[in-house]
């Protein structure tokens, strides 16, 4: 049975330390908590986004004892794993686990499988290690529709037959002199300058002031970060593209100091690329370089970017920058991008005001 002291609801109104929720409940912020200002900011942000919040409450005082930000999503897959069940969510590229032995394991598994079979939207809450602790059906309020969700089921990225792809690549990259000599590409120094501008938009993890990009929350939301970086690059006169990596077999696993476990796991990941010209043996060549401040401090080759995700069998796919999600969804107004960034700014702030404190974590290598 669900935790009787847990509430999942929209935040309607905040009055000093009193919080009015969409289910008619009122809860309170303990003014003596050191993180009370951070919790208040997170609740205010979720209220503006019209997103639900998971709260655990002290029944004697109605004080909030725990706050988590759930996913509102379809369930793409439920598969067995050594830990219990591995859950793939449509609105996330990260790994989510329902651990065997968790409270209400059977009920949570049934809810997830029913949602997957029926294509229903659910509210999935997990802890900071992405262990699922609560699953509930999602019902839009009278003043709100479903939040932005990817298509379900997701279509595959269309591909030309391999002979046509080979001819296209030959035409683009191999025979025309302007690609051989890197004309139209930027210099290595310019690429580093662009990268530094992107990295400088990083969020302060305790205050997350918009329009910062939450690079210090690498767990999820990469498609929003990549799209915003492309927008910024275009304003700088740079022509970006994107590269997508998909796991084959084991999940992608990247080491990071921005998670207390010192690593994150993904089903897929995306980052912008730029064409960079450089000298090799007295000849000028060009190369697509990846711009990913969540993993690096400098532009890197696609091979290097792939290698740090520790899955040699993973596949890389290049697309135009306009692909917001890999299966062709676009976001020409950047409205979806702003929602993704706002959500994961709050998630970074929630992590930072928790007992683990703000990243980066000194115990990680």
C-alpha positions in Angstrom: 0.0 0.0 0.0 1.3 3.5 -0.8 3.0 5.4 2.0 0.1 6.9 4.0 2.2 10.0 4.7 3.0 10.7 1.0 1.0 13.1 -1.2 1.3 13.6 -4.9 -0.5 16.7 -6.1 -0.2 20.1 -7.8 0.8 23.1 -5.8 -2.0 25.7 -6.0 -0.9 28.5 -3.7 2.0 29.3 -1.3 1.4 31.7 1.6 4.5 32.1 3.7 5.0 28.6 5.2 1.5 27.3 4.2 1.1 25.3 1.0 -2.3 24.7 -0.6 -2.3 21.6 -2.8 -4.7 20.6 -5.6 -6.3 17.7 -3.6 -7.6 20.1 -0.9 -4.8 19.4 1.5 -2.7 22.1 3.2 0.9 21.3 4.3 3.6 23.5 5.9 7.2 24.3 5.5 9.2 24.1 8.8 10.7 27.5 9.2 13.6 26.0 11.2 14.8 23.8 8.4 18.0 25.1 6.9 16.7 24.3 3.4 13.4 26.0 3.8 14.1 28.7 1.3 15.2 26.2 -1.3 12.1 24.1 -0.8 9.9 27.1 -1.1 11.6 28.1 -4.4 11.1 24.5 -5.8 7.4 24.5 -4.8 6.9 27.9 -6.4 8.7 26.7 -9.6 6.5 23.6 -9.8 3.4 25.6 -9.3 4.4 27.8 -12.2 5.0 24.8 -14.4 1.8 23.2 -13.3 3.6 20.0 -12.5 2.9 17.6 -9.6 5.1 17.3 -6.5 5.7 14.3 -4.3 5.7 15.2 -0.6 6.2 13.2 2.6 4.5 14.8 5.6 4.9 14.6 9.3 1.3 13.7 10.3 1.5 15.5 13.7 2.6 18.8 12.4 1.9 18.7 8.6 5.5 19.8 8.0 7.1 18.6 4.7 9.8 16.1 5.5 10.7 15.1 2.0 10.2 16.6 -1.5 10.8 14.9 -4.8 9.9 15.9 -8.4 8.2 13.1 -10.3 8.1 12.2 -13.9 4.8 12.6 -15.8 5.2 10.1 -18.6 4.2 7.1 -20.5 6.0 3.8 -19.7 7.9 2.6 -22.7 9.2 -0.8 -21.3 9.4 -2.9 -18.2 12.2 -5.6 -18.3 13.8 -7.8 -15.7 17.3 -6.9 -14.4 19.6 -8.1 -11.6 18.2 -5.4 -9.3 14.6 -6.2 -10.0 12.9 -4.4 -12.9 14.4 -1.9 -15.3 11.9 0.8 -16.3 12.2 2.8 -19.5 10.1 6.0 -19.5 9.2 7.9 -22.6 9.9 11.3 -21.1 13.4 10.4 -20.0 16.6 9.0 -21.3 17.9 7.8 -17.9 17.8 4.5 -16.2 15.0 3.9 -13.6 14.8 0.8 -11.4 12.1 -0.8 -9.4 14.2 -2.8 -6.9 13.2 -6.2 -5.8 12.4 -6.0 -2.1 11.2 -2.4 -2.3 8.0 -1.7 -0.4 4.9 -2.4 -2.5 7.0 -3.9 -5.3 4.1 -6.1 -6.5 1.7 -3.2 -6.6 4.2 -0.8 -8.3 5.0 -3.5 -10.9 1.4 -4.0 -11.7 0.8 -0.3 -12.1 3.8 0.1 -14.4 2.9 -2.8 -16.6 -0.8 -1.8 -16.8 0.3 1.7 -17.9 2.7 0.3 -20.5 0.0 -2.0 -22.0 -2.7 0.6 -21.9 -0.6 3.6 -23.0 -1.7 5.5 -19.9 0.2 8.5 -18.5 1.4 7.9 -14.9 3.3 9.9 -12.3 6.5 8.1 -11.4 8.5 9.2 -8.4 12.0 8.0 -7.7 14.8 8.8 -5.2 18.1 10.5 -6.1 19.5 7.1 -7.2 16.6 6.6 -9.6 14.9 3.9 -7.5 11.2 4.1 -8.1 9.2 4.5 -4.9 5.7 5.6 -6.0 3.6 5.2 -9.2 0.1 6.8 -9.6 -2.2 7.5 -12.5 -2.2 11.0 -13.9 -5.5 12.9 -14.1 -5.3 16.4 -15.6 -6.9 19.1 -13.4 -9.9 21.1 -14.7 -7.5 24.0 -15.7 -4.7 21.9 -17.2 -4.1 19.5 -20.1 -1.5 16.8 -20.3 2.0 18.1 -20.0 4.2 18.0 -23.2 4.9 14.3 -23.9 6.7 12.6 -26.7 4.7 10.6 -29.3 3.6 7.1 -28.1 4.6 4.7 -29.3 7.7 6.4 -30.7 8.5 5.9 -34.4 11.9 5.0 -35.6 14.2 7.5 -37.2 13.7 7.1 -40.9 16.7 5.9 -42.8 17.5 5.7 -46.5 18.7 2.3 -47.9 22.4 1.9 -47.4 23.4 2.4 -51.1 21.7 5.8 -51.1 23.2 6.8 -47.7 26.6 5.8 -49.0 26.2 8.0 -52.1 24.9 10.9 -50.0 27.9 10.7 -47.7 30.3 10.4 -50.7 28.8 13.6 -52.2 28.8 15.5 -49.0 32.2 14.6 -47.5 34.6 13.0 -49.8 34.8 14.6 -53.2 33.9 18.3 -52.9 37.0 20.4 -52.1 35.3 22.7 -49.6 34.8 19.7 -47.3 38.3 18.4 -47.8 39.9 21.7 -46.9 37.5 22.7 -44.1 36.1 25.8 -45.8 32.9 26.9 -44.0 34.1 25.2 -40.7 35.3 27.1 -37.7 38.9 27.0 -36.3 39.8 25.1 -33.2 40.3 28.3 -31.2 36.8 29.5 -32.2 35.3 26.1 -31.3 36.8 26.3 -27.8 35.5 29.9 -27.5 32.0 28.7 -28.4 32.3 25.8 -26.0 33.3 28.1 -23.2 30.3 30.4 -23.8 28.1 27.3 -23.6 29.7 26.1 -20.4 29.4 29.6 -18.8 25.6 29.2 -18.9 25.9 26.5 -16.2 23.5 26.8 -13.3 24.4 27.6 -9.7 23.0 24.4 -8.3 21.5 26.1 -5.2 19.7 29.0 -6.9 19.4 27.8 -10.6 18.6 31.2 -12.0 16.9 31.1 -15.4 18.0 31.0 -18.2 20.9 28.9 -17.0 21.5 25.4 -18.4 21.6 22.6 -15.8 24.8 20.8 -16.9 25.4 19.8 -13.3 22.3 17.5 -13.5 23.6 15.0 -16.2 21.0 12.3 -15.2 18.3 13.5 -17.6 17.1 16.3 -19.9 20.0 16.2 -22.4 17.7 16.9 -25.4 16.6 20.2 -23.8 20.2 21.2 -23.0 21.3 20.3 -26.6 18.5 22.3 -28.2 19.2 25.4 -26.1 22.9 25.2 -26.9 22.1 25.0 -30.6 20.0 28.1 -30.3 22.8 30.0 -28.6 25.4 28.8 -31.2 23.2 30.0 -34.0 23.0 33.5 -32.4 26.9 33.4 -32.4 26.9 32.7 -36.1 27.8 29.0 -35.8 26.0 26.3 -37.7 25.5 23.3 -35.3 24.2 19.8 -35.9 23.5 17.0 -33.4 24.8 13.5 -32.7 22.7 10.9 -30.9 24.1 7.8 -29.2 21.9 4.8 -28.5 22.8 1.8 -26.3 23.2 -1.6 -27.7 23.1 -4.3 -24.9 24.3 -2.6 -21.7 23.2 0.9 -20.9 25.5 3.8 -21.5 27.4 4.7 -18.3 29.3 7.9 -17.9 31.4 8.8 -14.8 30.6 12.2 -13.3 31.3 14.2 -10.2 27.8 15.7 -10.4 26.1 12.6 -8.9 26.7 11.2 -5.5 27.1 7.7 -7.0 29.8 9.2 -9.3 28.1 7.9 -12.5 24.9 8.1 -14.5 23.3 5.6 -16.8 21.4 6.4 -20.0 19.5 4.6 -22.8 20.5 7.3 -25.2 22.2 10.7 -25.1 22.5 13.7 -27.5 24.8 16.7 -27.9 25.5 19.4 -30.5 28.3 19.1 -33.0 30.2 21.8 -35.0 32.5 21.4 -38.0 36.0 22.3 -37.0 39.0 22.7 -39.4 42.5 21.8 -38.4 45.9 21.0 -39.9 47.2 17.5 -40.3 50.5 16.9 -42.1 50.5 20.3 -43.8 46.9 19.7 -45.0 43.7 21.4 -43.8 41.0 19.0 -42.8 37.6 19.2 -41.2 36.0 17.2 -38.4 32.7 17.2 -36.5 33.4 18.0 -32.9 31.0 17.3 -30.0 30.1 20.2 -27.6 29.0 18.6 -24.3 29.8 20.6 -21.2 27.9 17.9 -19.1 30.9 15.5 -19.8 33.8 17.6 -21.0 35.7 20.9 -20.7 36.6 21.1 -24.4 35.2 20.1 -27.8 35.9 16.4 -28.4 35.7 14.0 -31.3 32.7 11.7 -31.7 34.9 8.7 -30.9 36.0 10.3 -27.6 32.5 11.3 -26.7 31.3 7.7 -27.4 34.2 6.1 -25.5 33.4 7.9 -22.1 29.9 6.4 -22.2 31.4 2.9 -21.9 29.5 1.0 -24.5 31.6 0.0 -27.5 28.6 -1.4 -29.4 26.5 1.8 -29.1 25.4 3.4 -32.3 25.8 7.1 -33.4 23.3 8.9 -35.5 23.8 12.4 -37.0 20.9 14.7 -37.5 20.1 18.3 -38.3 20.0 20.5 -35.2 16.3 21.0 -35.6 15.6 17.4 -34.3 14.4 18.1 -30.7 13.9 14.4 -30.1 15.6 11.7 -32.1 12.5 10.4 -33.8 11.9 13.6 -35.6 10.0 15.8 -33.1 10.8 19.5 -33.5 10.6 22.5 -31.3 10.9 25.6 -33.5 9.7 28.0 -30.8 11.8 26.5 -28.1 8.7 26.3 -25.9 9.3 22.6 -25.1 13.0 23.3 -24.6 12.1 25.9 -21.9 9.9 23.4 -20.1 12.6 20.7 -20.1 15.2 23.2 -18.8 12.9 24.6 -16.1 12.0 21.1 -14.9 15.6 20.0 -14.6 16.8 23.2 -13.1 14.3 22.5 -10.2 15.5 18.9 -10.1 19.1 20.1 -9.7 18.0 22.5 -7.0 16.1 19.7 -5.2 19.3 17.5 -5.3 21.4 20.4 -4.0 19.2 21.2 -1.0 19.0 17.5 0.0 21.3 15.8 2.5 23.9 15.1 -0.3 24.4 18.9 -0.8 25.2 20.5 -4.1 27.4 19.0 -6.8 30.2 18.5 -7.7 31.0 15.8 -5.1 34.5 15.7 -3.8 34.5 11.9 -3.1 34.1 11.2 -6.8 37.4 10.8 -8.8 
